[in-house]
Structures are given as structure tokens and as C-alpha cells.
Amino acid sequence: MVDLKGQYQKIKDVVDASISQVLETTAYINGPQVHEFQKNLETYLNVKHVIPCANGTDALQIAMMGLDLKPGDEVITADFTFAATVEVIALLQLTPVLVDVDPNTFNIDVEAIKKAITPKTKAIVPVHLFGQCANMEAIMDIAKAHNLYVIEDNAQAIGATYTYSDGKKAKVGTIGHVASTSFFPSKNLGCYGDGGAIFTNDDALAHKLRGIVNHGMYERYHHDVVGVNSRLDSIQAAVLNSKLKHLDSYNAARINAANAYDQAFKGHEHIVTPFREGSVDNHVFHQYTLKVKDVNRDALVKHLNENGIPCGVYYPIPLHLQKAYKDSRYKEEDFTVTNQLVKEVISLPMHTELNMEQIEYITSTVINFINKNS
């Protein structure tokens, strides 16, 4: 699904030198590489504050901790996403409120958000799923009308650009009150282990978050807030700093691969290619996810694997049906889109090193199977 080795080979000398520098200085925690990466990412995103941390799940949890949400407060998020988004809500004893998604973008449905708001609602967590921006303008309008926080889960869309109705642009992760991201190796900007970060333009919130990630300390052994131990180590920061300058070209390569996939599948009655909303930079294709209609999706997965083609089903079980998050409040009729998507979606290989020969083999294998079995 991801060719990390091929990507590494192209920047090997720079990455190796940056890691060697950390080993030579032995500043493994909060070394100069961490601070340099923080500053460079702030510049890239045009955001006032980047707070690096240990992983993307921590980033989301720390963002919520910084907002002083209380047990029982309701947080609205999408049913069709990875469990980490709802996991941290539950861990903080907040009340997750899952809602359906848009059938085209797979992102949280704006009308479903409106219907889910109650006097207990305190925050909305839009997930920029598979690399495509959620409808942030509408979400921010809803939040403003109801005095809610917006926490962007940007684990899959770093580098994507949201375009407002008036033409103004902003990088995702800089629009809400606070945002989180993951630097898991397979991400568009990935390190060689775990890593994450939080973004905000709020000075006071940023100060609090910097304490939370480091045991609640601003001065050694002075614990001013309840914190956690979640720091991005210097080796991972060195890797990320080496790769950040390539992020736009990495995303462009993904978009080009998506274009080639789209062209190969164009007009096929049983294949729905990824919908793209707005401008070309609105979707950076962390995943390339098809919907297959009137096709045995699981048999297609098996066929691809048998032909040496990795693929993924993100996500086979909706969050509202997961054992850990089942709740009598949820009604199946409120999740018609998600319940259909989990039967139809399949993600094909998507990474910076894909070439036309690989794409032609993948697409022809998919099409031949569907033509024979539909």
C-alpha cells in the first residue's frame, strides 16, 4: 500500500545525516531538531503555534484536554472514521455523539451535525478523511452559532488546502480552534516511528498545550496543569524536517496517481471513483478509495491479494456498531450512508512512488475481476 523504502532511497543522504546529527549530539528529547521542525511546520501551515507530541492519538486527546471539556460534555464526530477519533473522547469521559457522513466526500455531514446538537454539546470533531477537506466553512458557522469548539482531526490530510466561498484559502488544521495530526509512517508526511502534533492560532491555548504534553510543567518540577508524557523525539523530528520540504511534491505525486486511476476507471458502471470537492489541492489522497456497486467487495479484496496487489477496507465496521462504542441512543436509520459505505469501499495502493506500469496492472486487475463477476 505504501512504498516507504522507495521514498527513503531518494532522500537517504539527507535523512541519514540528520539522524546522525541527533546521535552525535545525544539530545534525544526536545533537541534542536524538534524546535526546528516546529518552526518550519508553523511556516508551512501559516499557523501561529505547532506543539509536537508523541503520536496522533495523543495529539487529539491533548487538544481536548486543553479546551477544559468536562465529563459528560457531548462531542460530535463522524461515524465513518478510525476509532482513535472517538477513543479519546471516551477516555476523557466525554460523551461521543456519532453522526452520518456525506455520501460523496465521506466527511461528516453538516446537516447531521445540526440535528445532533443539544444543550450538552461542546465540540465538533470533523475528520478530513482520506485526505479531503471537510466542509469547514459550514462547520465553523455552526460552531459560531452554538458557541462550540471545533477540533480538526487532520491525521490524513496534512498539506491539503481548503478554499472558502469567497476564494480565500487556508491549510487544513489551521481553521478550527485547534487541530491534531499524525506522523505515522504511512501518512503523507510520515516519520520512521510514531509522532504527532497539535496546531492552533490561540496563544493562551498553545501555552496550556505545551504544558500538557510535558507532564504539566513549564518549569522543571513545577506542575501547573494536569499533563501527560507525550513528546516528539529528536530522531523523528529530524526525519520529518528532512521530509517537510518535499511534502508538496509528495502530495502532487499522490494527486497525479489519483488522476491516472480516475482515467483508467472512467465510465465503468460498477466503479465510483473518489469525489473531489473544490480545487485540486482540496484532496491530497492519503487513500485512494473506490466505491464498488453490485460487486462482491470482499471477493475483490481476495482477488487483488492473490495477484500481489495490497488493498485496504477502511473501515469495515462503523463506530456505532463497535462493541466499545455501542449506545442505545443510536438508530440505524441515522447511519444509512455509513452502513452502505462499509459494504462498498476499497482502497488501492497510494503513495509517492507509484508508476504507470503499477497503476495499469492494478486497474486492469480490478476491471477484469469486476467485468467477470458483475
N, C-alpha and C positions, 0 to 999 in steps of 0.2 A: 504493500500500500504506500510505503514511503521509502525513498532511496536516500537514506541519511549518509551512507558511505560515499555515494557518488557526489553528493553535495559537499561533504567534508574534503574530498580529494581536491576540489577546485580552490579551496581556501586553506589547505593544510598548513602551509608555511606560516601564515598569519596566526592561525589558531594555535599551532604548536608553540610559536614564540610567545604568545600571550599567556598560555598556560605555564610555560617555563618561567616566565617572569614572576608569576604568583609563587611558584615553587622556590624560586631564588629568594624572594622577599619574605616568605613564610607568613604573609599577612592573609591568612585563610578566611578570616571572618571580618566583614566590614573593611576590607582592604581598599586601596585606592581604586582598584578596578570596579568595585561596587559603586563608588561615588561617581566615577567617570561614566559608567553605563547609565546611572540615574540621570545625570545631566544631559547626556546625549539623547536619551529617550524623551526627556522633557522637551528638548528642542524639536525632535522629530514630530512629536504629537502636538506641539504648541499648547502644552498644559503646564500649569504652574508647579505642580508637585507630582513626582513619582516616588512611591515608597516601595522599594524592593522587599520581597519576602520569600519564604521557602518554597511555596507552590501555589497553584491557582486556587485550590480549595481554601487554603489559609487566607488568601487574598480576599475572597468573598466573605469569609467569616469575620475577618478583621474589619472590613468595610462596614459590616452590620454592627459590630461592637462599637465602632467609632460614632455611630449615629444614636447610641443610647436607646436602642429599641428594648422594650420590656417584655418579659414573659407574657404570652397571650396576645401580643400585638400581631395583627394579621399582615402577611406579606404575600402579595400576588405575584405569581410567576407562571411560566408555561409548563404544560403537562408533557410536551414532547421535547425533552432535552435530557442531558446526562444527569444522574442522580445528585452530583455534587451541589447543584444549584439549590435543591430542596433540602439536602442533607444538612447544610449549615444552618438553615432556618430552624430545622428541628433540634439541632444540637444546642442552639441558643434558647430553646424553649419558646420560640415564637410559633405562630400558627401559620403553616403554609396553606395558601389558597391557590389551587391549581386551576388553570383555565385553558381553553382550547386554543389552537393556533390557526393562522391563515393557511388556506389550502395551497396557495401558490408559493409564498416565501417560507413557510414552515415556522415563521416567527410568531410571537404572541399576538393574539387577535385583539385589536383595540376595542371593539365593541364588547368582547368578553370581559376585558378589564373593567369597563364601565359598569357592567352588570354585577361584578363581584365586589365592588366597593361597599363597605359597611362603616359604621362609626368606629370600628376597631382597626380598620385598615391604616397602616402607617407607611408602607413602602411598596413599590413595584420593582420587580427584577426582570427587565427584558433581556433575553439571551440573543445575541447576534449569531444565530445558528448557521453552522456550516460555512461561515464566512460572509454572510449577507447581513447588512444593517437592518435592524428592526425599525419600525415607523416611529422614530424618536421625536419628531415634531409633535405628532398627535399624543404620544405618551407624556411628553413634558407639559403639554396643555392640560391633560387630565390631572397630572400631579399638581400643577399650579392651582387648578380649580378646587382641588380637595385637600390641599396642603400636605402632600405626600412626598416622601423621598423617592428618588429614582436611583437605583443601583445597577449599573450596566454590567452584565456578565459578558465580558469581551474575550473569553478564553479562546474563541475560534475565529476572530475577525480582526486581529491587530493589523493595522495598515489600511483598513477599509475606510472610505470617506463617505460621509453622509451629506447629501445635498438637500437643503431646505427649499421650501416652495418659492422663496424669493431669490434662489440661486446661491445663497451663502453656503459655504462648505465647512465641515469640521470632521476631524478624525473621530471615529467611534471610540468610546472610552473617555471622551472629554466633554460630553453633552449632558449627562446626568449629574447628580450631586457628587457621586463617587462611582468609580468603576474598578473592576478587577480583571486581571488577565493571568493566563498560564503560559509558562515557557517549557512545557512538556516537550520532549524531543521531536514529536511529530507535528507540533504546531508550526504555523507559518514563520514565526520567529521562535525557534526552539533551542534550548541548551542541551548539554550532554548529561542530564540528570533531571532533577526536579528544580523548579523555580517559578516565581510568580511576582506580581507587582500590583499596586493599587494606585489609581490616578485620581486627582481632584484639583479643582481650582480654588477650593476653600482653605484659606490659610489656617484657621483655627482647627478645622477637621484634620488637616495634614499634620499639624503638630501633635494632635492626640494619637493619630495612627502611628506616627513614628515612635511614640512611647509604647503603644500596644505591642508592636512587633518585637520589642526588646524587653520583655518582662515588665512593662510599665515603667521603665526607667528613662529619665532624661539625664540624670546624673547617677553615676555608679552607686549602687546600693540604696538609692532613694527611689522608692516605688510609688509613683504618684497616681497611677491608674492600674486597674487590673489588666494584666497583659498576658502574652503568650511568648513562646520562643519560636520565632519564625523569621529567620534571616537568610537572605540570598548569599551563598558562599562565594568567595572571590574567584574561584576557578570557573564557576558557572557564569559569573558576571563577565569574566574575560572572554569566554566563548560568545556570549550574547553581544558584547561590544564589537567583537570581530564580525559578527553576522548582521548587526543592525544596519550597517551601511549598504547591505545587499537586499534589505527587506523589500524595497520597491521592485527591484528586478526579480526577486523570488515571486512576489505576488503577480507580476506581469507574466512570468512563465506559467503560473497556475491558470491565469485567465486565458492565455494562448492555448494551453492544453484543453481547457473547457470549451473554447471555440471549436477546436478540432473534434472533440467529442460531439458537440452540438451538430456540427455539419454532417458527421457520419450517421447520426441518428435522425436527421431531419426528415420529417414527414412519415415516420414509422407509426402506424396506428396504435401499437401497443406500448410505445415508449414515450414518456413525458420527460423532456429534458428540464434542467433546473430553470425556474423562472428568475429573471433578473429585473429588479425594480430600480428605476432611475438610471443614473450614469454608469459607465463601465467600471468605475472604481468603487461602486457600492457593494460589490461582491468579490471577495478575494479567494474564494474556493478553498477553504480548509478541507472541505469534502466536495466531491462531485457526486451528487445524489439524484438518481433517477427515480421516477415512479413507473412501475410496470403494470399495465392494465390487462386483465383477463389472462394472466400468466402465473404459473406456479413459481412465485419468487424464490422459495426455498430450494426448489429443484434447480433453478438457475444458479443460485449460490453454489450448490453442489457441483454443477457442471463446470462453472468457472474454476473452482478449486481443482477439479480433476484435470483441467487443462492448464494448470500452473498460473492461474490468474487470481491473485488475492482480491477479496472484496469484503465489504462490511455491511451489516444491517444496523444502522443507528436510527432508531432504537427499537428493539423487538417488543418491548413491554412498556406501555405507558406508565408514567409515575403514579397515576391514581390507582393502578392495579398492582403496584409493587407491594409486597407484604408489609414492608416497613412504613408505607405511607398511605395505606388504605384508610378511608374515612367514610362514615355513613353520610356525610354531607354531600358526597359526590354522586351525581346521577349520570348514567351512561349517555343519556341524550344530550348532555352538555359537552361531550367529547367526541362528536361524530367525525370530525376531521382527523384528530389524532388516532382514533380507533381504526380508521381506514389507512392512514399513512403507515402504521406499523405492519400492515399486511403487504404493502406495495413498494416501500423504499428499498433501494440497494445502492451502496456507494462503491464506485470504481476507483482504481488506483489514481491518486492525485498527489503530485509532488513536482519539485522544480526540475527534475532530471528526466521527465517523460519525453520520449521522442516519437516521431510519427510512425515508425515501424511498430513500436509497442502499442500505440493508440489504435493503429489499424488492426493489429492482432486481437486486442481486447474487444473492439467494437464489432469486428466480424464474428467473433465467437459468441457475443451476446446476441447479435441479429440472427445468426444461423440457428441458435437454440430456440429463440422465440418463434421464428418462422416455422420450425418443425413442430412446435408444441403449443400453438395457439390456434 
